């Protein structure tokens, strides 16, 4: 019997019991352990001690061999045997080799995967796994978890006893299959028909499932008994699938204990949201209790005379900026040096509100200084570097702010359109970020003055005709006015309506917003397209690309996602998004990862098609960016905008880890700015321009943006309290 037994199979009701049984059986040395489960079980492969499949390495090696073969053959043909210059490109231009390189890489890798799996790993000529014939297979495909002891010459009684002792609910001996008698030579000879057989089997299976979807095992997998969390379940306590929190429950850490030491205080998080009411309370308490010593700006210049022996602290100093909120709270409660404690004068809310006010003073001081320094740098740029350098930087920052706001507004419209619930608790962040479009309208009005200074269409350098009129100042201004009117209408319908919903708690706004979202998204697509062609492509009127609007849209959406991710992480660190889960952060990371790939795909497709098409007017645009210092920036852009975010977010854990997600989002925003610089500046200068004029513009616009966002992030509650989907969003689970 031992010779004819393939395995002894034990069934376990839960994955935890399966995982507990594995160590006991591995120590007995009865044979190789294998598990069969209806769904993946985390930690199962490690518990079984399974080695990684060699198939991935085989595919990698053969894919590299295919790529090398294609590259070597094409290089020999184009650069050695028959060199020819086409479209101004060198004979060894590797970009032209990419299509064939891609095809041979896929061919070698796919053939290796198929043949290696079938002949080396699946044990042909055995056509079916013996466990598929076991009586327990119906339970395994539904809700049971099987552990199998497999070995040639298996000791069946000992294996049965071991599985039973480990807690198996049922034990079954699986007979070994009959020997096929087919030789490996016959199998190798028949491999030519495997592809057709697999295709036919897949087509028949697909047709059978579509015609009869209730065939097993599909029916058993679709009809799994389950109860959704908080769904009605009369048979359970409380009448719901999950027990409600006890009345009066308080989230851990929400009410901080009174701090005693500085180390304990540093771990406290400000429990008050940064709303206009809280900031007003902090401003009033600071003016009554703190301004007399520290001054109204917190710079230590109060109204005390020289007779006062102490020297009030300058709250704008670096050490106080770096101090945690809890440390400032500790000083307010207990005092420090000559300063007395204010625990008897200020209640809990007033103390934390004062901390908010001090942070607002610190942010305003730094941002205001940056704005003033940047404005001085901008004025000097006009005088010393010339109007062209000034307008080039102005257009760059106009495009950055406009794409950032449009990307965030697109995310708001997308949520309403698809009826997403997981993003409802986060929606206030992209809504506030989209409001950057309001002051950006002023930047756009000033940018119209750059059309006669920078653009050939505005300078009258184009031959008379439709293109000259289309790119003239009049038509550009008309399209800009139309697009901004549509964008402002979208802000009014979606963002302002959302704020009004918080006050009125009217659920009908959510229904109306879903209908409006599609129209708003169409308007945003038009606005991004106009930005792409009127403000970037128009710098080189002879160059064109059918997917350039899609390329800018990919960067716009990616910038909106990155800014939203940074805003969510910031509010979460401040304790202003209660109920946020790692699942919400994971979705943000997954979207960042997906649209990073999308941007890379669109960017490389545009580059490949333009370079491969051998049209000089198209190839010249890229040839300019592959010479001199621009070549290094092109490589850096590919690394920072695609390779680095892709590798940083490729694992599941990285997509929800704040320490990984935050730097990646900041890197994506920086890469988007470099992308716009790469699109605009090469047409205006033959070399890289990165000096004090660019730093001055960066200081002005970043400081001004920080002041604006500090204001808008205090508007309204941090959660859309009037949205009926908020509760479902907070309960979201992956």
N, C-alpha and C positions, 0 to 999 in steps of 0.2 A: 504493500500500500504506500509505503514511503516513497518508492520509486515513481509511483504514478500520481503523486500529489504535488501540485504546483505551489500551493500556499495554504496557510490557515488564516482565516479572516475573522476578526472580532469587531462587533458593532458597538459604538459608544453614543450615548444620547446627546452629548454636548462637546464642543471643541475643547473646553477646559479639561474634561475627563480624559479626552484623547491625549492632550499634552502631558497630563500627569502620568499616564500609563507608559509613555515612551521611554523615560529613563530606566524604569524597572526592567523592561524587556531588553533594552540595549545591553544591560549588564549581564544578561544570561547567555549571550552569544549563540542563540538558536539559529540565527540566519539574518539575512538582510531585511530591514524594516521598511515598509512602504505604507503610505497613508492615502486614502481615497475620500474626498470630502465634496459636498455639494457646492461649496464656495471657498475662496481662498481663506486660509487661517494664518494670521500673522504669527511668525515665530516657528512655524511647523518645519520648514526646511532646515533651520538651524538645529531644532530638536532632533530631527532624524539624522543629522550629520551628512546631508546630501552635498555632494560636490557640485559646483556650477557646471552647467552643460557646456561641452566643448564646441557646440554648434556655433555660438557667437564668435569664438576665435577663428573657426574655420571660415566663416563668412567674411570676417574682417580681412583675413590674409588673402583670400581669393578676390575680394573686392579691390584691395590695394593692387594685387597683381593685374586685374583687369584694367584699372586706371593707369597703371604703369605701361601696360601693353598699348593702350590707346594713345597715351602721350608719346611714347617712343615711336610708334608707327607714323603718327601725324607729323611729329617733328622731323623725322627722316624724310618724309615726302615733301613737306613744305619748306623746310629750312636747309636741307642737305641735297636731296636728289633733284628738286625742281623749285628753287627759291624764286619767289615773285612778290613784288610789292603791290598790295591791293588796298585801295582806299587810304593811302598814306600810312599804313601800318607796316611794321617790320615783318619779315617772313617768319620769324620765330615768335610771333604774337600768340601767347598761350591761350588768350581769351577765345580765339577762334576754334580752339581744340575742345572746348567744353562740351558741346552736344554729343560728339562721338565718345568722349571720355566718360560722360555720364551713362551713355547706353551700355558700353562695355563693362563698366563697374557694376551696373545693375544685372547684366547678363551673367557675369562670372559669379556674383554673390548669390543670385537666385538659383542658379543651377547647383551651386555648392550646397545651399540650404536644403533644396529638395532631395538631391541624391544622397547627401550626407545623412539627412534624417532617415531616409527610407532604408538605405543599405547598411549604414554603420550603427545607428542608434536605435532603430525600431526592430531590429532582429529579423528582417525578412529572411526566408520565405514564410514566416509565421504571420498570417494576415489579421489576426485578431488577438487582443489581450485576453488571457484566460479569465481574468476577474470579471470581464463583461458577461460571462456565462453564469456567474454566481447568482444564487437566489437573492442575495442581499443587495443586488444592484439597484432594484427599484427603490429601496429605502435610502441607499447612498445618494441617488440623484434627487432625493426629496429633502430629508432632514436628519439623516444619520451620518455618523463619521466612522469610517472603517480604518482599522490598523491591521496590516497584513505582515505575516512572517513568511519569507520566501527564501528557499535554498534548495539546491539539488540534494536528494536524499534526506529530506526534512523529517525530523522526529515529530510526527503528528501528535501523539499523546502529550509530549512535553510542551509543544506549542499551544495546544488546547488548554492545558492546565495553566500555563503562564498568562494567556490572555484572560482566562476566567479570573485568575487571581488579581489581575490588573484592573478588573472592574468591567469587563466586556459584558454587555447585556445579552448578546448572542454570539455563538462561535460556529463557523462553517469551514469545512475543508474544501478547497477548490481543486478539482482534478486537473492534472496536466493535460494540455492539448495533444491530440494525436500528431505524430511526426508527419510532416508534409511529404517528405520524399523528394521534394524539389531541390535541385542543386543551385548553388549560387550562380553558376554559369547560366542556368536557365533564367534566373531572376534578372541578371544583368542584361541578357538578351531581350527580355520582355520590358525593360525600362523605357523603350521607345514609345510604348503605348500607355505608359502610366499617366502622362499629361492629359491625353484625351480621356482616359477613364476617370481621372479626378474631375475634369471639367464636366463630364457628363453626370457623374455622381452629384457634384455640387448643384448643377442645374436641376436635376431630378429632385434632390432634397428640398431645394428652394421652392420648386413648384408644388411638391407634396405638402410642405408646411403652409404655403399660401392657400392651397385648396382645402386642406384639412388641418387647421391650426391646433386642434385638440388631440393630435397624435401624441402618444407618450414618446420620450419623457417630457416634451414641452408642456403638456397639460399639468404634470406634477410640479414643474418648476414655476409655472404661472400661478398656481393655486396654493401658494404657501400661506398657511394661517399666520396672520400678523395683526397687530393693533398699532396704529400710529400714535405717537405721543400726543397727549391732550385730546385725542379724538374720543367721541362718545363710545363708552363700553359699559353697558348696564351691569354686566356680571362682575365688574371689578370695584374695589372700594373707591368711593367718590364718584363713580360713574364715568371715569375717564381712563385712557390707556396709561397715563402717568400721573402719579400723585401730585397734587398742587402743593406749593410751599405752605408751610404752616403760617397761620395768621401772625402778623407782627415780625416775620423773619427779616433780618437785616443782613445784607451781603457782607462777607468777611472783609475787614479792612475799610468799610465805609465810614464807621465812626472811629477815628483814631484815638488811641489811649493818650492821656496827657504825657507829653514827652518829658523825660528826665535828663537824658544825656544827649549830646550833639549827635552821636552815632545813631541813637534811636530816632531822633527827630529827622535825620536825613532820609529815613525810609518812608516818612509820611507823604501822602499825596493830597493835594488841595481838594477837598470834597465839593467845593462850590463850582458851578459852571461859570465860565467867563461871559456873563450876559451884561447888557447895559445896566440893569438894576444892581447887579453885584458890583460892577465897576463904580457906579454912582455911590453906593454904600461905602466902598473902600476909599473913594476920593473924599467923601465927607468926614469919615473917621480919621483919615490921614491928616486932613487940614485941621481938625480939632486937636489931635493928640501928638502929631509927629512933625508937622511943618514948622513949628516954632523953632525946633532944633535943626532938623535935616533940610529945611528949606522946601518951597513948593515944588521944586524939581528934583528933590532928593539928592542934591549935590553937596550937602553939608553947609550950605550958606543960608542959615536961618536968620531969625530976627534977634538972636541973643547978642548982647554987647560984649565988649572985651572983659568986663568984670566976671563973666562966667568962666570958671577955670577949666572946664572940660572942652574937648574938641569933638563936636558931633561927627559921626561917621558919614563919609561920602558914599551913598548907596549906589552911585554910578561907577564906583571903583571895580576893578576886575574881580577881586575876591568876593565881593557881594553879588556880582552878576553870576559867578560860578556857584554860589551857595544854593543848596536845595531849598525848596519852598518850606519844608519842615524846619530847617535851621532858622529861617527868618521868623517863622511862627514861634519857635522856642525863645528867641530874643524878645519878641513882643510879650510873651507870657511872663518870663522870668527876668528880663532886663539883661544888661551887659555893661560892665565897667560902671561909669557914672549914670548910665540910663536906668531908670527904675522900670519894673515890670508893670504892664497895663492889664493884668488879668482881672483886676477889680473894676476897671473902667470900660473894657471892651468885652462883649460876649463872643461866643465861639464864631458866629458868622462874621462879625465885624473884624476879628483878627485875620481870618482867611481872606476877607475882602480887601484888607489892607495889603496883604501879600500880593494879591492880584494887581492892586494899584501900583505897588512898587515895581512889579514886573512890567507894567505898562509904561511907567516912566523910563525904565531902563531901555526898553525896546524903542521908544520914541526918540530917546537921546541918540542911540546908535544909528537908527535909520535916518533921522534928520541930518546928522553930520554927514552921512554918506550921500544924501541928496544934495546938500550944499556943495560938497567937494566935487560930486559928479557934474553939477551945473557949471561950476567954474571950469572943469575940464572940457565940457562941451563948448563953452564960449571960446576957450583957447584953441580948440580944434578948428573952429570956423576961422579964427584969425591967423593961426600959424600953419595949420595943415591944409586949409582950403575947403571950399564948400563941398567938393566931391567927397572928400573923406568924411565930412560931417553928415551928408545925406546918406552915404553908404551905411554908416552906423545906425542912423535913425531908422532906415528901412529894415535893417537886421532886427532891431528890438521891436519895431512895430509888428513884424512877422512873428516873432517869438511870442509876444503877449497875445496877439490875435489867435494864433493856432492853439495856445494854451487854453484860452477861454472857450474857443469853439470846440475843442476836444472834450472839455468838461461838460459843456451844454449838450453835446452829442450823447454822453453817458447818461445824463438825466433823461433825455428823450428816449434813449434805448430802454431804460428801465420801465418807463411808462408804456412803451409800445409792446414789449413782450410780457408785461405783467409780472416782472421778477419780484420775489419777496425777500430773498436773502440780502439784497442791497438796500432795502428800505431804511434800516437803521443808519446806513452810511450816506444816504442821499444828500443830506444837508452839506456835506463837504464839497462835492462837485457843484452844487447849487451856488455856494458862496464863492468858489473859485471862478465860476462862470461870470460872476458879476465884475470881473476884471475887464470885461468887454465894455462896460460903461465908460470908464476913463480912457480906455483904448480908442474910443471913438475920437477923442481929441487928438490922440497921436496919429490916427488915420487922416484927420483933416490937415494936420501939419505935413504929413507924408505926401499929400498931393503936390506940395511945392517942390518935391524932389523929381517929379515926372519931367519937367523941362530941363532939369540939371543932369539927370543920369540916364534917362531912357531914350534910345534913338527915336522912338515914335513921338515922344514929347519934344525932342530937339529938331524935328522936321528933317531927319537924315534919311528917311525911307522914301523910295520912289512913290510918286503919287499913285494912289489906288486904294482898294478896300482895306488892305492891311494898315496903310498909313493913317487912314481915318479911324480905324478900329482901335489903334494903339495911341491915338492922339489924346491930349489932356481932356478934351470935352467928353469923349466916350468913356474914358477910364473913370472920370469923376461921376458920370451917370451910373455906371455899373457899380461903383463903390457905394453910392448913395442908396441904390436899390438893395444891395446886399446887406448894408448896415440896417436899413429899415426892416428887412425881414428878420435879421438877427435880434434886434431890439424887440420885435413883436414876439419872437420865441421866448425871450427872457420874461416878457410880461405874462405870456400865457402859461409857462411852466414854472419858472422860479418864483415870481411874485405871487402867483396863484398858490404855490405850495406854502409860502409864508402866511398867506391869508387863511389857508386851511387850518393852520395851527391855532389861529385865533377863533375861528368859527366852528372847528371840528365838523366840517361839512364833508361827508363821504362822496358827494356827487362830483367834487373836483377830480377825484381819482378816475372816475369813469370818463369825464370829459377830457382829461389829460391823455388818456390812452388814444382817443380819436385824434387829438391835436398832434400827438408825438410824430406820427408819420409825416405830416405836413412840415413840421419843424425840421425833421431830419432831411427832407428834400431841400429845404431852404439852406441848411447847413452844408449840404453837399455842393450846392451852387456857390455858396460863399467860399468854401475851400478851393473850388475849381477856379474861381475868379482870382483868389490870392495867388494860386500857382501860376496862372498864365499872365495875368496883368502885372504882377509885382516881381516875379522871378524870371519866368521864361521870356518876358518882354525885354529883358536886358540883352538877349541875343535873339533878335527877331527871326534870323534865318534858321535857327535850330528849333526842332519840334519833337515831341514825343507824345504818343497817344495815351500813355499811362502815367504821364507826369502828375496829373491831378490825383490819381490813385496813390502815387508815391507820397505826395504831400499829405493826403488824407491819412495814410498809415502813420506818418510821423506825428500828425496832429492828434490822432486818437491815442497813440502811445504816450505823448506828452501829457494828455489829460489823465490817462490812467496813472502815470507816475506821480503827477501832482496830487491826485486824489489819494493815492496810497500814502504819500508823505503826510497829507493832512489827517487822514484817519489814524495813522500811527502817532502823530503829535497829540491829537485829542485823546486817544486811548491812554497815552502816557500821563496825561494830565487828569485822568479819571473822568473825562467828560462824555464818554460813550459807555455807560454801564450796560452790561449784558453782551458786549461784543465777545465773540468766541474765536478761537483759532480757525474755525471753519470759514468765517468771514474773511480773515486774512488770507487763507489759502485760495479762495476764489480770486481775490485781488492779484495774488502772485501768479495764479494760473492764467489770468487774462494778460498780465504783463508778459509772461512767457510766450503765450500764443501770438500776441501781436508783435513781439520782437521777431518771431519767426516770419510773420506776415510781412513786416517791414523789410527784413532781409530778402525774402522771396521777391517782393516787388522791386526793390532796389537792384538786385542782381539781374532780374529779368530785363529791366529797362537797360541796364548796362550791356548785357549780353546781346540783346537784339540790336541796339545801336551800334555796337562794336562789330558784330557779326554781319550786319547788313551791308558793310562796305560802301556806305554813302558818306562822302567827305563832309557834308554839312552836318551830319549827325556825329560822326566819329571825332570831328574837331572839338566838339564840346567836351568830350571825355579826354581827348588827348591833352587839352590844356590843363586838366586836373590830374594828369599823370606825369607832369613834368615839374622839375625843380622842387621847391618846398611843398607844393600842393600834393605831390605824390605821397609824401609822408603823412599829410593830413588825411588823404584818402584811405591809406592803410589804417591809420588810427581810428578813423570813423567806422571802418568795418569791424575793428576790434571792440571799440567802446559801445557802439550802437547795436551790435549783434552778438559777437562771440562772447564777450564778457558777461552780459546779462543772460545769455542762453546757458552758459556753463554754470553760472551762479544759481540759477533757478531750476536746473534740470531735475533735481531730486524732489521728492514729495515734501520732506521736512523743511527744505529751504523756502518753499512757497508760503509757509505760515510762520516762519521765524522772524520776529521784528528786527533782530540784529542783522539778518541777511537781507530782508525785504527793503528796509530803509535805505541802506547804501546803494542797493541796486536801483531803486527808484530815483535817487538823486543822480546816479550815474546816467540813467536814461534821459533825464532832463538836461544834463550837461551835454550829452551826445546830441540831443535834438537841437540845442543851440549851435553846436559845432556843425551840424548838418546844414542849418540855414546859412551859417557863415560860408560853408563850402559851396552852397548854391549861389550866393550873391557876390562874394568878393572876388573870385577869380576873373570875372568879366571886367573888373575895374582896376585890377593891378596884376602885374606879372609875378609878383612875389607875395609871400605872406605878409599881412599887415597886422601886427599885434604889438601895440605899444601903448603909450599913455593915453592917446585919444580913445582907444577901445576900452581901456580900464576906466576912464572917466564916464563913458556912456554906461558901462556896466554898473558902476557905483550909483549913478543917478537912477537908472530904471529899476535896479534891484532894491535900492532904498525906498524909492517911491512905491514899488509893489508891496514891499513889506508893510509900509504904513497903511496902504489900502486894505491889505488882507487882515491886518490887525483890527481894523475897524469892522470889516464885513464879517469876520468870525465871531464878533460879539452880537450880531443881529439874530434875534430869535433864539429859540431853544436849539440845542445841538442835535436833538432827535426830532423827526417830523411827527410830533405828537398827535396831529389830527389825521394822519393816514391810517385807514382801517387795516392795512397790511403790516403795521409796525409789530404787532405781537407775533405774527407768523414769522416775520423777519428775525426777531430776537430768538425765536425757538428753532431757527434753521440749524439743521444738521446735515452733514455730508452723508 
